[in-house]
């Protein structure tokens, strides 16, 4: 069995190098998108002679603003590149360049071998996880490069257009994308989710057998309007893949994501950026968590050193 890591990287090339080197091994492959806003060279240069690391070429790279549809489009491009190489007996694992393994490589390989065919992706009812789900799905949302900003409005054909909050959002949107784009958005039709799939939500980061990845591509090809609809969704990467997998697979074929994230800690920016004192939390995350998000070497490197030591001990036992 092979493992294909699909990595979305946008900062800290030395941290990206460390992630790849830590996960690298026999029958392990990497398919990488470096955001077009970042300098490509320092990410790619150390791996020029590697035969198992494939970077999307410059003409395939995109600027991927926070929570924008381009993240999903880039992921689909990575899908296509992966299945050119391997169309069976292969787990595809989507990671951020700021993720890191919390289990040893042997453990990860054995986990996927033992569970081959299962889809490790969070699939939740949207009303259970997002009180603001209508804003995510029914507004026209815009995500701007270099800004962690979501500007969204309801169109005039939606009765929610006529409230002070929406007028303020329209004014704010006009300042960022221009009056013409804002006016055009105001007169768009009311947004309605495609009725052939139940919207679900969950983590962006998952592990899927390549057979599921191929079925997702087939679904998108058959229903191109699904991506068109989600062009204006807020955080579509937390919606599109969960919704499609839920449509294609039975409940007993879907398990929780293998990437651990802490969204509940108080008085810090979420998700938590793990530090050295968080090691006990990561080690106790559970047997099904293979990776964690997120880490930042410009903030703390000791946590990665501690994880490496722990994983080395685990691998030698």
Secondary structure, DSSP 8 states (H G I E B T S, - for coil): -EEEEEEEE-S-HHHHHHHHHHH--TTEEEEEEE-TTS-SHHHHGGGTT-SSEEE--GGG-----TT-THHHHHHHHHHHHHHHH-SSSEEEEEEETTEEESS-HHHHHHHHHHTTT-EE---EEHHHH-TTHHHHHHSEEEE-TTS--EEEE--TTSGGGSSHHHHHHHHHHHHHH-HHHHHHHHTS------TTS--EE--S--EEEHHHHHHHHHHHHHTHHHHHHHTTSTTGGGTHHHHHHHHHS-GGGEE--SEEE----TTS-SS----GGGHHHHHTS-TT--EEE---TTT-SHHHHHHHHHHHHHHH-
